[in-house]
Amino acid sequence: MKLRVELDTSGAQQAVDELDDKIRNSDAFKVLKDGWTFEKNGVLIINNGEVFVTDAKIDDAVLSKSYSVKLNVAGKGKPHEAGMTLGVEGENSKVEFMADRYKVHEAAQSASNNEKTTFNVGLSFGGFPGAISHDKANPADGNNATKTSLNDEMCEAIISAVRESDLFAALQAKIDAQTASVVGLQQAMHEAVNDALRNALKPGGILWNTRSSGL
């Protein structure tokens, strides 16, 4: 006698796959993966970060003030305070970045007023790397753009965080519980069949009576 039990966990696995797809296709994940672009006629607005720069213009004029931006970046739940300053004096320009665990991968390239200037830097606040780029065209065209983005390592860190979340753990626990339940059912059915066969072979049992009658 053969007993076959099939376990179907496709429903739970489908739920996990759908959750993974929703995260990867969400607008929030797209922003983290592809980055933000701020381009509004010389006005920089970051809503959540509460950073506002209005009427900022660098042409033939001289910018003598220094601007500071402080960031409170959390890495693995631990906040890291970081600062960034920018100053331009006379014909000399200076860009200075100061932050906890900050790495600069490429230096800025100088260009004329009509050329493109790109800053590519890598941020490593608490192990979360990213990139900031600035494309500078002719200011008269109003074609300045600043873009920040997170690299593949950060994207994978987000996926890992999701897989370590309570929701994902609950789904995994549900799958494990279903597996354990089926294993227990298989064992119980196996024992029930063995008990039935033993009882049938005992005196007075169905198989005993059949054998005794010569059938």
N, C-alpha and C positions, 0 to 999 in steps of 0.2 A: 504494500500500500504506500503510495506516494502522496504527500501533502504539500501543496504549493501555495504560498502566500506572496502576493505582489504588493510592494509599497509604492504608493504614488505621492511623491512630494513635489510634483510639478506646480501645484497651486502656491505653495510657500516660496518655491524658487522663483516663480513668476512675479510674486509680490516683491521679492528682493531685487530682481532685474528691473521691474518698473520703477522702483524707488531710485535705483542707480541712474536710469535713463532720465527721470524727472530732474534729478540734481544736475546732471551734465547738460541738460537742455534748458535749464532755468535761466532767467535773465540775470539773477545775482551771480551765478557761476560764470556766465558769459562775460560779465563785467570784470570779474576777478581774472579770468583767463585772457581776455583781449585788451583789457585796460580801459581807462576813462580818457576822454578827450574834452578839453576845455577850450573853447574857441568862441569868444564873444566880444569882439572889438576892443581888445585891451582890458577886459574885465574878467578876473578870475574868481569863480564862485565854487566853493566846495560846501555843500549843504551840511552833510553830517559832520565834517571836520570843522565847520564854522570858520572858514578862512575866506576873507573877502578882500580883493584888491581892486580898487576903482581908479579910473583916470591915470593909469600907469602908462608912461610912454618914454621910450628911449630912442631918440633920433639924433639930431646934432646937439641936443641939450646935454647938460652935465647933471648926473644924478649923484648927489653928495651924501644922501642919507643911507643908512644901513637898515635892512629889514631882517627880522628874525621870525622864524617859524618853529614852534615847538610841537613835537609829536609824542604821543603816548601810545606806543605800539606794544601790544601784548603778544608774547611768544610762549606758547604752551601754558597759557593762563598767567604768566608772569609779566607785568608791565615793564617796559624799558623807556626811559625818557631820552628823547633825541632832539637835537637842535640843528637848524640850518640858517646860515646867514649869507647875504648877497650884498656886495658893495661895489660901486663904480665911482672912481675918482679921476677927474681930468681925462687924459687920453689913455690912461691905464685902466684895465678892467680886472676885477678879482672876484673869483667865486670860491667860497670856502664852505665846506660841509663838515659838521661835527656831530657825531652820533655814536652811541654804544654799538660796537661791532659793525662798523660801516665799512664797506669795501667799494673802491672805485676800480672798475674793470677797463674803461677806456677814457682817455682824456678828451676834452672838448677840442674841436677843430675851429681855428679862426677862419673867418670868411668876410667878404665885402658885404655891402649893404644889400646887394641883389642876389647873394649866394645863400646857400642853405647851411645852417649851423646845427649840428646834432650833438647832444650830450647823451652818452650811454653810460649809465652807472648802475651798479648792482647794490641793492639794499639787502642787508643781512641782519635785520633786527630779530634777535632771539631765534635765529635759524630759519627765518622766513624771507627768502630772496625775492627780488623783483627788479624792475627796470624803470627808469625815467628818461624820456627823450624830449627834446625841444627842437622843433623845426622853425627856423627864423627866415622868412622871406622878406621882401620889401615892406617895411612898416606902413608905407603909404597905401599898400594894397589891403591892409587889414588882414593879412594872411598868416598871422602867428598862431601856432598851435602847440600845446603841451600835452603830452600823453604819458600816462603811467600804466604799467602792466605787470603782471606776475608771470614768472616763468613756469616751465613744466614741473619743476620740483615743488613749487607752491601748490599747483593744481593737484599733484599727487598727494601732498600733505592734507589738502582738503578732503579728498576721497578717503584717505586713511582715517581722518577724524570722523567722517561719517560712519565708516565701518566700525569704529570704536565707540560709537554713540549708543545710548540706551535703546533707541528704537531698533537699530540694527541688531543689538544683542538680544532684544526681545524676539525678533524674527528668527534668529539663529536658535534661540532656546525653544521656540515653537517647533522648528524642524527636528531638533534633537529629541523633543518630547514625543513627537509623532513616530520617530524611528524607534525609540525605546518602547512605545506602546505596541507597535507591530511585533517587535521581538518578543515582548511578553505574551502577546496573543499566540504567536507561533509555538512558544514553549507550552502554554496552557493547552492548546489543541493537541500537541504531541503527547502530553501526559494523559489527556482525556482519551485519545485513541488507544494508548497502551493499556489504560485501566479497563476500557471496554473489551479489548482482546483478552486480557487476563481473566476477567469475569466470565467471558463466554467460554473459556477453556476449563473453568472450574466445574466440578460435578453439579449438574442441574443447569449449567449454562447452555446457550444455544449450540455452540460448537461441540460441547461435550455430548449433548443429547443426539446431535446429528451423527457424531462418530460412533456412539454406542448403538445406534439403530442400524449402522452399516451403510448409511447413505454417503 
